[in-house]
Amino acid sequence: MLSSSVPLIYWDSCVFLEYINQGDPVRASQIQGLLRDNSHQLVTSMLSIVEVAWGKLEQDGKLLDPTTEQTINKLWDMGSPIEVVEFYELIAEDAKTLMRAGIPHGWSLKPADAIHIATADRLAVSEFHTYDDAKLAKYSPFTKTKFPIVQPAAKQPVLAPAPHVI
């Protein structure tokens, strides 16, 4: 359940994929710092459950790994620091509007990215975290709440991140 007493931070699917893949130790330390910080609520669209279906090692090796699947499932389990928000018609309309807003500028916004930004806008988040910030940040002025679209940054990154903390 979303809390109105703490700021909401929206995570794009690529943040979860970075967490699963553990490719960059600096990013891992930022992500784990945010997962452990109780001064905010992490939120994402139900769409992330579909977009975070496998890890890079599974995709590269063409072989599914039960441990990776368990790690992914823990993201969405009860007790996880991630709150999953349902996709509904008003978000779909907002996403369509965002996609159309970029056309006069020669921009193209993928439907999934539009859904993520529109969901964050409906929630009036404090920040939108993504590793696609260079591509998505230009859409912030088209949102109602004008939240910043940035890379994840923790107040206290974890110095020696464990493989997975959830």
C-alpha positions in Angstrom: 0.0 0.0 0.0 1.4 3.4 -1.0 2.2 5.7 1.9 1.6 9.4 1.6 4.0 10.2 4.4 7.2 9.5 2.4 8.3 10.6 -1.1 7.6 8.1 -4.0 10.5 7.1 -6.2 9.5 5.4 -9.5 11.8 2.7 -10.9 11.9 2.0 -14.6 12.3 -1.7 -15.5 16.0 -1.1 -16.5 16.8 -0.4 -12.8 15.5 -3.9 -11.9 17.4 -5.5 -14.7 20.6 -3.8 -13.5 19.9 -5.2 -10.0 19.4 -8.7 -11.4 22.4 -8.6 -13.7 24.8 -7.0 -11.2 27.0 -5.8 -14.1 28.2 -2.5 -12.6 29.4 -2.4 -9.0 28.7 1.4 -8.7 25.2 0.9 -9.9 24.7 -2.1 -7.6 25.8 0.0 -4.6 23.4 2.8 -5.5 20.5 0.4 -6.1 21.1 -1.5 -2.9 21.4 1.7 -0.9 18.0 2.8 -2.2 16.5 -0.6 -1.5 17.6 -0.3 2.2 16.6 3.3 2.7 13.2 3.7 4.4 12.9 7.4 3.8 11.0 6.8 0.5 8.7 4.3 -1.2 9.9 2.6 -4.3 7.1 2.1 -6.9 6.8 0.7 -10.4 4.2 -0.3 -13.0 2.9 -3.9 -13.2 4.4 -3.8 -16.6 7.8 -4.2 -14.9 6.9 -7.8 -14.0 6.7 -8.6 -17.7 9.8 -6.6 -18.7 11.9 -8.2 -16.0 11.4 -11.8 -17.1 15.1 -13.0 -17.3 18.6 -11.9 -16.5 21.4 -11.2 -19.0 23.2 -14.5 -18.2 20.1 -16.4 -19.0 19.5 -14.6 -22.2 23.1 -14.9 -23.3 23.4 -18.6 -22.4 19.9 -19.5 -23.7 19.4 -21.4 -20.4 17.0 -20.4 -17.6 18.4 -20.3 -14.1 16.0 -21.1 -11.1 18.1 -18.8 -8.8 17.7 -15.9 -11.1 14.0 -16.6 -11.3 13.8 -16.6 -7.5 15.6 -13.3 -7.3 13.2 -11.8 -9.9 10.1 -13.1 -8.0 11.4 -11.7 -4.7 11.1 -8.2 -6.3 7.3 -8.6 -6.5 6.7 -10.7 -3.3 4.9 -9.3 -0.3 7.4 -7.7 2.0 9.5 -6.4 -0.9 10.4 -2.7 -0.7 8.8 -2.3 -4.2 5.2 -1.4 -4.5 3.7 -2.5 -7.9 1.0 -0.2 -9.4 -1.7 -1.5 -11.7 -2.0 -0.3 -15.3 -5.4 1.2 -16.1 -7.2 3.3 -18.7 -6.2 6.8 -17.5 -2.5 5.8 -17.5 -3.0 4.4 -21.1 -4.5 7.7 -22.2 -1.7 9.7 -20.5 0.9 7.4 -22.2 -0.6 8.0 -25.6 -0.6 11.7 -25.0 3.1 11.6 -24.1 3.9 9.6 -27.2 2.1 12.1 -29.3 3.8 15.1 -27.6 7.2 14.0 -28.9 6.2 13.8 -32.6 6.5 17.6 -33.3 10.1 17.5 -31.9 11.1 14.5 -34.0 11.2 12.2 -30.9 9.9 8.7 -30.6 8.8 7.2 -27.2 8.3 3.5 -26.9 4.9 2.4 -25.5 6.4 0.7 -22.5 8.5 3.9 -21.6 5.4 6.0 -22.1 3.4 3.7 -19.7 6.2 4.0 -17.1 6.3 7.8 -17.3 2.5 8.1 -17.3 2.3 5.9 -14.2 4.9 7.9 -12.4 3.0 11.1 -13.3 -0.3 9.7 -12.0 1.4 8.9 -8.7 3.0 12.4 -8.5 6.4 10.8 -7.7 9.4 12.8 -6.4 11.8 11.2 -8.9 11.8 8.8 -11.8 14.9 6.5 -11.8 16.1 5.0 -15.0 19.4 4.3 -16.8 17.7 5.6 -20.0 17.6 9.2 -18.5 19.3 10.8 -21.6 16.5 9.4 -23.8 13.5 9.9 -21.4 14.3 13.1 -19.4 13.1 15.3 -22.3 9.6 14.1 -21.6 9.5 15.5 -18.1 8.2 18.9 -19.2 5.2 17.1 -20.8 4.1 15.5 -17.5 1.7 17.2 -15.1 3.9 16.9 -12.1 7.3 17.7 -13.8 9.3 15.2 -11.8 13.0 14.8 -12.6 14.0 11.8 -14.7 17.5 10.7 -13.4 19.8 7.8 -12.7 19.3 6.1 -9.3 21.4 7.7 -6.6 21.3 6.7 -2.9 22.0 8.9 0.0 24.1 6.1 1.4 25.3 3.7 -1.2 26.2 0.2 0.0 30.0 0.0 -0.1 30.3 -3.7 -0.7 27.0 -4.7 -2.3 25.9 -8.3 -1.8 24.7 -10.1 -4.9 21.1 -9.5 -4.0 19.5 -8.0 -0.9 15.8 -8.6 -1.3 
